[in-house]
Amino acid sequence: MEIATLLNTHCPESTADTLESIQTFVGQNVIVSIDGAVWNDFEDIKLPAYKLKGFYHNTPKSPYRNMALGLRTLYSKFPKADWFLYTEYDCLFASNAFKKNLDFADRQDVWMLGNDGRQEKNKHKFPLIEAIINEKISTCHYLLGSCMFFCNEFIERLAELDFFTKLINVSNHFTEGYFPSYTGYDLSEHLYPTLATHFGGDIGSFAAWNEITRTWSGNYSRYPIRWQPELDPETECFEKASILHHIKKNHPIREVHRKKRKELWKNTTQWQLA
């Protein structure tokens, strides 16, 4: 299975560690997309991957423009990848167990995989997106934006429509994450799952975090991925975890998995891992 990864970052402190975890358990085909606002901060940081200078972002509202630029670049470099992964610097990959879920998703016509998957009727409208694809969108879907897998068929469909370039062009004058008729946190979290289902695919959800009850559901021991709060190193180490989020900077959980990776590399060759 070939996976191409887009690692989006604006944080020098965590990026190298996350990149190492990706190259260990996901694969070597990685592009690191760096927010143009902090591009200079990465000049002296050696990253064994292609570095892409993103647009000047510098706002927590939405990285959707840099995501579109990154996915377009990723597809141009690795068009034959079976899956495309978008992930952020505060994710961490702890095993390649997630590949079993991708294998299953292939057989079930699932076009996207992530956490917190759900349908949200009448919550968001996308008139500008409808103009880009020249079709009406009837339903809205959601996946958490910190870690999302896209199947080749879906990315290929978007590339055929020149969707990424069109989205970038129409949003050139938008600032601070603004997008017409969208009031959510990150446009990409609704945009891509909605398009995946609109074009005939399905979305799959590893696990979910309920922000109201503060409880997990689904396979959270394998996929403890949530927007907030940060994972607690005392109670949420999740020894069977394959993908974790969020854990920033020198989080104790990062140190644990760094040591585990070093032990793996002592006895396992690269091709056996990823």
N, C-alpha and C positions, 0 to 999 in steps of 0.2 A: 504493500500500500504506500503510495507516494502522497505526502502531505506537504503543502507549501504554507509557510507561516508568515503573517504580518504581525510584528511586535510593535505596538504603538507606545511611545514613551515621551515623557518630559522630565524624567527623574533619573539623573546619573547614578544615584546611590544604589538602586535596585536592578537596573537594566542588565548589567553583566551577569548577575546571578540568575535572573529569569532566563536570559538567553542561553546560558549553559544548561539549564534544566530542559529547555526546548530542544536543543541540539542533542541531548542525551536520550530523551524519550519520545520526541516527535519526529525529528529529522533535521537534515542539514540545510534544507532549502528555506532560508529565512531572510526576510527584509526587515530591518529596524527603521521604522518611521519616526522621525524626531520632530517635535514641534518646532517650527521655525523660530519661535520666541526664545528657545534655549539652545539653538543649534551650536552656538559658540561654546557652550558649556561642555559639549561632547568632543571638542577638538582634540583634547589630550587623552581621551578614553579609548583604549583599544578594544574594539568589538570584532570578533571573527565572523562578520556577516556584512552584507551590503547595507550601507547607511543611506537612507532617503531623507532629504531635507523637505519637511512638510511645510504647509502654509503657516503663517503666523497665527497661532491659535490663542494660547494664553488665557483661556477661560474655561471654567468647569462645566459650562452649559452643554456643550456638544462638540465632539471631535469628528463630526460626520464628513467634513470636507477632506480632512487628512485621511480618513478611512476610505473614502472614494478614490483619492489619489493613490493610496497604498494598494488597494485591491486591484486597481487598473494596472499598476506596475507589477504586482505579484503575478497576475494572470499573463502579462506579456513575457515574463521571465520563465514561468513554469506552467505553460498552457495544458500540459498533459497530466498535471497532478490530479489524483482521485478526489482529494479534499483540500479545501483552503481554510486555514485557521486564522481568525483575527483574535488577538489577545493583547492584554495591556500589561505594563511593566510590573504591576502589583499582583499578577498571577504567579503561580509556581506549579511546575509539572513534576510529579513525584513518581510516576510509573507510566508504562505504556498500556495499561489496562483499558484505557478509553478506546483503543483501537478495536476492541471487541464490539463496542457499541456502534462504531462506525461501520463495521462489517454488517451488523444487523440492520442498521439504517439503510445501507445499500439495497438490501433485499426488501425493504418496506417502502421504497420510494420516498424516503425522508430527505428533504433538500437542505434542512438546517437543523443543527443540534446545539443546545445550550441549557441554561437554567431558567427557571421561573416561566416556562412557556405557558401562554394563555391567549385566548381570544378576547378582544375588548370591543364589543359592539358599540358603534356610534361614538367612540371616545375621541378619535382623531380623524380629521379629514386631510386629504392630500391632493388638492386641486392642481398644484404645480407638478407633482409627480404624475398625475393623470395626463397632464399636457405633454410631459416628456415621453411617456409610453403610448400616448394616444389611445388610452382605454380608461374606462371607469373602474374604480376600485370599490368593491362592495363591503368588505370586512377588514377589520384591523386586528393584527396579531402582534405578540410581544415576546422577546427573549432578552434576558439581561445582557447588556453590551460588553461586559468585561471579557467574555470568552465565548466565541461563536464559531461553529464549524459550518462551512458551505460546501455542498457537493459540486462537482465539476459541471454538471448539467445546468445548475442554476447560474454559476458565474459565467459560463459560456453564453447563456441566454442574455444576461445583462451586457456582456461584451458585444454581442451581435447587435444589440440595440444602441450601442455606444452610450450606454446609460451613465457610466461613471463620468465621462467627459461632459455630457450634457448637464449632469447634476452640478459639477464643478463650475461650469460656465454660468448657469443661471443663478448661482449663489455667490458669485464673485464679489458682489457689493454688500452682501449680508455680513453683519458683525456680531460678535459675542454669542455665537451659536443660534442666532435668529433663523427661523424658517417659517414662511407664511402658514397660518392656521395650525401650527404645532405648538402645544404648550407643555410638552413633556420635558424630561431631563436631557435625553439624548435621542435625536432623530433616528439614528441607526437602529436603536432598540425596537422601534416600531416599523421602520421603513423596510428593512430586508426580510423579516419574517412575514410581513404583509405581502410583499412582492412574491416571496416563495410560494405562499398558498394561492395567491392570485394566478400565478403561472401554472398551477396544477400540482405542485409538490405538497409535502407535508412538513411540519416542524415537530421535533422531538425534544423532550425535556428530561435531563438527567435527574434533577432534584429541584426543590423550591424552598425558599425561606419566606415565612410569613412575618412581615414587619410588625403586624399588630399583636399577634400572640407570641412572637419571637420564638417560633418553633420551626423545625425542619420537616420536610416530607420528601418522599422519593428516595433515591439512592444517595443520600447526603454523606454517608460515611465514605463513599468513593468520590463524590463531587461536592465538597463543602465550598460552594461558590455563592457569594452574596454581595450585595452592594455595600451594606453596612450593618452592624459594626465590624471592625477588624476582627479576625479570628483570635480567640483567646488562647494563648499558649499553655495555659494551665488546664483548661477543660476541653479544648477543641483541637487537639493534635491530629486526630483522625489517622491512625496508623495505616489504614488501608486506602488512604486517599490517593487518587491519581492526578487530580487538578484541584488546587486550592486558591481561594481569593476571598478577601484581600489581605495581603501581608506586605507591608511597606518597609523599605529601608532594611536595617539590620534586625529584623524580627527574629525572635528565638526559634521559631519554626523553620526559618530559612537555614539557620546554622545546623539544625538537626539533619535536614535534607542535603546540605552541602557535604556533610560527613558521609552520608549514605552514598552519594554519587561518587565520592572519592574511592570508597570501598568497591563500588561496582567497576570503576575504571581500572582498578588493579587487576581484576580477574576476567573482565569481559571486553571483547573488542567492540569497536564502534558499530559495525554492521549488525552485531547481535542485539544491541540495545535499540537502535532506532530504525 
